Amino acid sequence: MNHSETHNRSEPAISITDLSFGYEDRQILTEVNLAVYPFDSVCIVGPNGGGKTTLMKLIIGLLTPEIGEVLIFGKRPEINKKLIGYVPQYAVYDRQFPISVKEVVCMGRLGGNMTGRYSTEDWDRTMHVLGEVGLAPFAERSFSSLSGGQRQRALIARALASGGDILILDEPTANIDQESESHLFELLGELNQRMTILMVTHDVGFASKFFKRIACVNRRVVIHPTSELTGELIKEMYGGDFRMIRHDHTCSSEGHRHD
Amino acid sequence: MIEFLAALTDPDLPFVRYAVITGILASIPFGIIGTYVVVRRISYIAGAISHCILGGVGAGLYLQNAQGVSWFGPLHGAIVVALLAAVVLSLVSLFAKQREDSVIGALWAAGMGIGLLFLAKTPGYVDPMSYLFGNILLITQSDIYLVLLLDILVVGTIGIFYNTFLAICFDEEYAGLRGVHTHWFYLVLLCLTALTIVLLVRVVGIVMVIALLTLPAAIAGNFARSVRQMMVLAILLCTIFILAGLSTSYSLDLPSGPVIIVIAAAVYLLVALGMKFLRPRSI
């Protein structure tokens, strides 16, 4: 049974109260308040430098707030960070690193014991989540030999292997093709049945099809239901001119940003 | 080659056997730690530690010969300074990452400078050449036990914590999120690197140590599908380079360190060229 099911749905999975954060002389986030409830799906959008990544790092506990607090199921991220499955951008990885898909995914099981040795249960769980994301036949393959979309799925499998209740993704659609993007959102839709999902992206139009709410981060955070998303609202949150582009592919007909 | 094999069995030439045994035993930590140095891309850190070692060697010789501190020799000085450099570099990585390259450069040069100053003030003639360029033929029986001890330390530590080291090399941030004390493990990795380098300096010297630490692992990286495979291949390659270098240098009456490095570099170059022209191009 996951953590979300043992908790009252009215208790936020992620709760941010009066949060402010800056680097040296530059203020990044000011008076942020946000509550994400179990099984919610929130897409974080905003201009570059607006504080999306900082907000995400504060939620996963890589940064500590100067003012205010972040709570994961009522406790600080340092305490409850194992309830978070985190999916970084795959572009940050060294493409020459010799590592198999199975080894990458099993990293999600780290922290179970002092030495980091994996048990049979850890490997079983790894194969199970690889099957769930459709990568079981690729378990022994080199991670670098996978396509962009497959690598993103492997990283999601790693997050799932940890057994967390919250899935946080950092621009998972960057550098992958439209078909992979479509499959990725279908997978996220399935996972949202049992997990809370938070995703940073620039692809506002595509994401709005699959996410319940959209959080616009530009130093402050404003949250809207995705049904209220309009070109005007996107323009307002990005602070620039936009054109709505119609796509012919199956999953999107919403807008993308154009400078 | 025949001369070298004859020398190996000659009871009057024990140093040749010591060199071969040391070469084989030393290849184990070189291959394992060299693999981490390559995949974690910390060869410049390894370079800084190796050059710092001259400071420790100089201090050890000075204390022993000028101050009469008989229990503290150049090897002790090298170990202390190498570990100290590892601690400094891991602290810099933790608290001042943006200044890491400056600190690496400073340690690199300052270690050499301090070492040369100590050597200048040490009474009698001290030849820095064997430290700078190494001489595996000067290895004694007690050195072999020291290498064996390092083998046990490196194989034991990496054997127990293999998955953790793999995770911090591949994705340190994620390992931290899973509750791994990444800074401590990074420090342990740098300390093992430092101890391996101290040992390696006896074989190829301070100046060329980075080459023998990284070239076998870099070659192995072209063929390995996992870090474990890369380590095994790097150990084999390192053994081959040391034995081939010893045999060639003995037959041609050349210094062993440079010959070992030239052979390793030539193989690296051939493999790099082979991979460039023979590997199918991705579209």
Interface residues (C-beta under 8 A of the other chain):
Chain A: I60 G61 L62 K81 K82 I84 Y86 P88 V92 Y93 D94 Q96 F97 P98 I99 S100 E103 V104 C106 M107 G108 L110 G111 T115 G116 R117 Y118 S142 R158 S162
Chain B: V39 R41 I160 F161 Y162 N163 T164 L166 A167 C169 F170 D171 E173 Y174 A175 G176 L177 R178 G179 V180 G221 A224 R225 S226 V227 Q229 M230
